[in-house]
Amino acid sequence: MSSQRESFYHSGPTHSDWNNQQFRRSVAACLVERVYMLELARQSQCSQVHAAPLWLDFHFILTKHLFDCHDKSIIGAVYAYNFSSPQSTPPAYVIAFRGNLIKLDTMFQDFKLDFSFLLNILEQRSRFQEAWKAVQEMVDLSEANKPVNIWLAGHSLGAAIALLAGRNMFKKGYDLETYLFNPPFPSLPIESSNNEKVGNAFHNTNKFITAGFVLVRGHQRTDQTNLFTALFEWVPNIYVNPSDPICSGYIEYFKDRDKKTGKCLKKIQNLALQNSKIQNLPSANVHINRTPSGDFKQNHGIQQWWEPDLVLESRLHKWRT
């Protein structure tokens, strides 16, 4: 186990304040990290992770492991809150998903799923189906006993899974609080580019091509358009680092959307956004880590999101119907 992950035992949040957004973010990130550690322990057949169950510090108990049916790896976990706290609103359950692990046991399957995400077919893969089944089961269980209070959380590839699950649940009428850490963005990392003209040209060309395909089909209101407008009240929390090319595209995506443009270009932009099969995300709370950056491992890592001295730039992006 890396020394960076061992430091996790000492750097997580210690004071429980469920009304504090920093604490909520930190807990979600820590529980995602725990999924990584569970899988590392499985691979090494080590019981260390069970000897120091950090989730108990937050009064969570691990109730279920989620497995990939191909490589048998642990890809997620269900945690239940096990403490009476009448003056605050902790989640009843947190369902967390890990991202890629660069290990022989998991690397091949993880990278296959990365390509599935890029091709917009991740929902068809068995890993997502296992995750979706677990989310549905927990929602059904919660609905039978009390109002649904479930969080979804994921990092990298796991964030893509949590995003799809949260989006699908909202379509079914359940608004699950969702934390997406370094979610992959299926586009060129324009935010990292120093050439603003190149970035603008890329985005405008992409808009015209997408809108053109819709108009050629002879109608403007497609299933994707209906889905986009139906989701505008779902507001997941997206955590991105501008120095991480995997997720930084979300910064430009929302910034580009908010630009004031002429009426004609705005119509083209809206048509393109509402018919994008991959970037179907009308609203979000976007949190940008403006802390001085390190190397790629730090910029893309889950550990940054529970640090107490983060410099966060947060903004609500709400789609206007």
Backbone hydrogen bonds, N-H to C=O, Kabsch-Sander energy under -0.5 kcal/mol:
donor,donor_aa,acceptor,acceptor_aa,energy
6,E,2,S,-1.9
7,S,3,S,-1.7
8,F,5,R,-1.1
9,Y,6,E,-1.5
10,H,7,S,-1.8
11,S,7,S,-1.0
12,G,8,F,-0.8
16,S,14,T,-0.6
17,D,15,H,-0.7
20,N,17,D,-2.0
21,Q,19,N,-0.6
24,R,20,N,-2.2
25,R,21,Q,-2.5
26,S,22,Q,-2.3
27,V,23,F,-2.6
28,A,24,R,-2.3
29,A,25,R,-2.4
30,C,26,S,-2.6
31,L,27,V,-2.4
32,V,28,A,-1.6
33,E,29,A,-2.4
34,R,30,C,-1.9
35,V,31,L,-0.9
35,V,32,V,-0.8
36,Y,32,V,-1.3
37,M,33,E,-2.1
38,L,34,R,-2.4
39,E,35,V,-2.1
40,L,36,Y,-2.5
41,A,37,M,-2.4
42,R,38,L,-2.0
43,Q,39,E,-2.4
44,S,40,L,-2.0
45,Q,41,A,-0.9
46,C,41,A,-2.2
50,H,47,S,-0.7
51,A,47,S,-1.5
52,A,48,Q,-1.1
54,L,52,A,-1.5
56,L,53,P,-1.8
57,D,54,L,-2.1
58,F,55,W,-1.2
59,H,56,L,-1.6
60,F,55,W,-2.2
61,I,80,A,-2.5
63,T,61,I,-0.5
63,T,78,V,-2.9
64,K,78,V,-1.3
66,L,76,G,-2.7
68,D,73,S,-2.4
69,C,67,F,-0.5
72,K,68,D,-1.6
75,I,66,L,-2.8
75,I,73,S,-0.6
76,G,66,L,-1.4
77,A,96,A,-2.0
78,V,64,K,-2.5
79,Y,77,A,-0.5
79,Y,94,V,-2.9
80,A,61,I,-2.7
81,Y,92,A,-2.5
82,N,59,H,-3.7
85,S,83,F,-0.6
88,S,85,S,-1.6
92,A,149,N,-2.3
93,Y,149,N,-1.3
94,V,79,Y,-2.2
95,I,151,W,-2.5
96,A,77,A,-2.4
96,A,94,V,-0.6
97,F,153,A,-1.7
98,R,75,I,-1.6
103,K,101,L,-2.4
106,T,103,K,-1.2
107,M,103,K,-3.2
110,D,106,T,-2.5
111,F,107,M,-2.4
112,K,108,F,-1.9
113,L,109,Q,-1.8
114,D,110,D,-1.6
115,F,111,F,-1.8
116,S,112,K,-1.6
117,F,113,L,-2.1
118,L,114,D,-2.0
119,L,115,F,-2.0
120,N,117,F,-1.6
121,I,116,S,-3.1
122,L,116,S,-0.6
124,Q,121,I,-1.3
125,R,122,L,-1.6
129,Q,125,R,-2.1
130,E,126,S,-2.5
131,A,127,R,-2.1
132,W,128,F,-3.3
133,K,129,Q,-2.2
134,A,130,E,-1.9
135,V,131,A,-2.2
136,Q,132,W,-2.5
137,E,133,K,-2.3
138,M,134,A,-2.2
139,V,135,V,-2.3
140,D,136,Q,-2.5
141,L,137,E,-2.3
142,S,138,M,-2.5
143,E,139,V,-2.6
144,A,140,D,-1.4
145,N,141,L,-0.9
145,N,142,S,-0.6
146,K,142,S,-3.1
151,W,93,Y,-2.5
152,L,177,E,-2.6
153,A,95,I,-2.2
154,G,179,Y,-1.9
155,H,97,F,-1.5
156,S,181,F,-2.6
158,G,155,H,-2.2
159,A,156,S,-0.6
160,A,156,S,-1.7
161,I,157,L,-1.8
162,A,158,G,-2.4
163,L,159,A,-2.5
164,L,160,A,-2.0
165,A,161,I,-2.4
166,G,162,A,-2.8
167,R,163,L,-2.6
168,N,164,L,-2.4
169,M,165,A,-2.3
170,F,166,G,-2.1
171,K,167,R,-1.7
172,K,168,N,-0.9
173,G,170,F,-1.4
174,Y,169,M,-2.6
175,D,173,G,-0.5
176,L,174,Y,-1.0
177,E,150,I,-0.9
179,Y,152,L,-2.8
180,L,178,T,-0.5
180,L,237,N,-3.1
181,F,154,G,-2.9
181,F,179,Y,-0.6
182,N,180,L,-0.6
182,N,239,Y,-3.0
185,F,246,I,-2.9
187,S,185,F,-2.3
190,I,188,L,-2.4
192,S,189,P,-1.0
193,S,190,I,-1.5
196,E,194,N,-0.9
199,G,195,N,-1.9
200,N,196,E,-2.7
201,A,197,K,-2.4
202,F,198,V,-2.3
203,H,199,G,-2.3
204,N,200,N,-2.6
205,T,201,A,-2.3
206,N,202,F,-2.3
207,K,203,H,-2.1
208,F,204,N,-2.3
209,I,205,T,-2.3
210,T,206,N,-2.3
211,A,207,K,-2.9
212,G,208,F,-2.4
213,F,209,I,-2.1
214,V,210,T,-1.6
215,L,211,A,-2.3
216,V,212,G,-2.4
217,R,213,F,-1.4
218,G,215,L,-1.3
219,H,214,V,-1.1
222,T,220,Q,-1.0
226,N,222,T,-2.2
227,L,223,D,-2.4
228,F,224,Q,-2.7
229,T,225,T,-2.3
230,A,226,N,-1.8
231,L,227,L,-1.2
231,L,228,F,-0.6
232,F,229,T,-0.9
234,W,231,L,-2.0
235,V,233,E,-0.6
237,N,178,T,-2.7
238,I,236,P,-0.6
238,I,285,N,-3.1
239,Y,180,L,-3.2
239,Y,237,N,-0.5
240,V,238,I,-0.6
240,V,287,H,-2.6
244,D,241,N,-2.2
247,C,244,D,-1.0
248,S,244,D,-2.1
250,Y,247,C,-1.8
251,I,248,S,-1.5
252,E,248,S,-0.9
253,Y,249,G,-2.4
254,F,250,Y,-2.0
255,K,251,I,-2.1
256,D,252,E,-3.0
257,R,253,Y,-1.3
258,D,254,F,-1.4
259,K,255,K,-0.5
259,K,256,D,-0.8
261,T,259,K,-0.5
266,K,262,G,-2.4
267,K,263,K,-1.9
268,I,264,C,-1.9
269,Q,265,L,-2.6
270,N,266,K,-2.8
271,L,267,K,-2.4
272,A,268,I,-2.4
273,L,269,Q,-2.8
274,Q,270,N,-2.5
275,N,271,L,-0.7
275,N,272,A,-0.6
276,S,273,L,-1.1
277,K,275,N,-0.6
280,N,278,I,-0.6
281,L,279,Q,-2.1
284,A,317,H,-2.3
285,N,236,P,-2.8
286,V,284,A,-0.8
286,V,315,R,-2.6
287,H,238,I,-3.3
287,H,285,N,-0.6
288,I,286,V,-0.5
288,I,313,E,-2.8
289,N,240,V,-2.6
289,N,287,H,-0.5
290,R,288,I,-1.0
290,R,311,V,-3.4
299,N,295,D,-2.5
300,H,296,F,-2.4
301,G,297,K,-0.7
305,W,302,I,-1.6
306,W,303,Q,-1.4
307,E,304,Q,-0.9
310,L,307,E,-0.9
312,L,310,L,-0.8
313,E,288,I,-2.4
314,S,312,L,-0.6
315,R,286,V,-2.1
317,H,284,A,-3.0
317,H,315,R,-0.5
318,K,316,L,-0.6
319,W,317,H,-0.5
321,T,319,W,-0.7
